[in-house]
Amino acid sequence: MLKPSPGFRVSARPLALARWLYVVAALIVLMVAVGGITRLTESGLSITQWKPISGIIPPLNEAQWQAEFANYQRIPEYQQINNGMTLSGFKTIFFWEYVHRLLGRVIGLAFALPLLWFAVRRQIPRGYAPRLLALLALGGLQGAIGWWMVASGLSVRTDVSHVRLAVHLSAALLILGGVVWTALDLRDLARDPLSPPAGLTPLAAAALLLLGLQIVLGAFTAGLNAGYAFSSWPLMGDTLFPAETPMIDPAWRNVVDNPVVVQFVHRWFAFLAAVAVVWLATAARRLGAVAAWGAVILLVGLQIVLGIATLLTGVEITIAVAHQVNAAVLLIAVVAAAHTIGRRRA
């Protein structure tokens, strides 16, 4: 009978790595929350420069605050929308963008430094180092994507590109899913040193793809301020879809750039995504993942309620942020269900 080598038992610490990754995942969910607040408070363009190292220090005196404010006054958002904003008002929006960027740096360090520690002490199980390095690289790329997004609103536009916003959010949730999946693999390895990594089944891939598309549509909705287009549900005004809506040519662009169409598709595509992830969770339940199944059912229902409430309240910030955070938590539950099925297949 095969047994783990003595070297494996002495050096590798899969459970410690799994617990570390769970902490990183929690920080990413917090990042999603702060990112939602940053978007909803229109704070994302308040810092007009990207300084990965020196930017960690905020303005510390009146002269530095005035310099930051002067930079903001040069961009279209201030000139066309916030003209006349006071320094006090600027400090409020600066706060959320600063916290958002600071938390990104904290997550980077929370991932890189323990990874280095585990690597130096040779405590990373064989085969997992490339995956962890890939996640680290994605984290670095996410910082660049964030600046790429911000840069889209500094010269011509009065806000950031909703497409780049969707890329930024999707990358964050891709990293979140990868971190959770890896943590689950490591947890299984701690229980059984011969446990292989779980595989992604076609059902899981389909469910995650549909959930991902719904999240992208949500990012389009936020970036286009499409949530404000109609604050009624299930009808948009007095009809299922307002017939007088101006359309964009070519037709496919309406699903990306037309706020009314984006809100409509986001409303109803949600139920297709919901069916897919519940189906996945039910399959996982048959394999014993009762907790993941219950979490998916609960979170899907909550997500639909929060989405409707976001519309009916005219995008009230607390509800809208809860809607975005719940999407991240739902993703974790779906990944757990997918991992259960993938583990059985492996």
C-alpha angles and dihedrals in degrees: 000000000000116000132183114263119254088245091059093050093049103043113023117081106186095163092054090050091048092053090048091052091050088058090050090050090053090052091052091053088051088050090054089053094050090045090054092051090047091054096043093048091049089238100132098096097046092098107056100182134064112224108161094187110022092036090076088079112074124211108293103187141028094266092053091048091051090050092052090046091050090054090052092048090062096063127085095246091065096038096048105027113015100034107149095028112152125233088251091057090048091053089057095056091038089058096062096045090047092050090047092054093041091053089051089057091047091053091049092053092042088058103036101044098050089042089056090047093051091045095050090049091047092236098134111104116242113276097021101085095078091050093050091047089051090053090049090051091049089053091054091047089051090061090054091047089052092055091043087056094048092046090060090069101045104079116024110000126068091219139024122280110271089215091056089045089055091049090050094050093042091052091051092052092044088056090046092052092047092049093050094045091050091047090053091049090051092047089054090047090054089055094045119016089204095054111126121217114272119256128226110247123208091250092052092046091051094048093047091047092053091046089049092051090051090052090050089052088051090053090050089050092052095042094050093042084236091151088075094055095085126005097191132091143238088000124051098229105315099336139053089247123006107246094205093063111132111239131216125227125259094044097227091065090069090073088056107031109021109089095204094049092044091053091047094050092044090053096054104027084064091074093052090051090046093054091049096051093043089051089051092047091050090053089051091049090059086059093052102269094130094149093052090047092051092046093051093049092048095044094046090054092046092048092054092048092048091048092053091044090051089058097042093050094050092252097309103199099232093051093043092052090047088053091054095044092048089055089058093048090047089053089055091052092048091049089052091052092046090049092054091056092043092051092054090049091049 
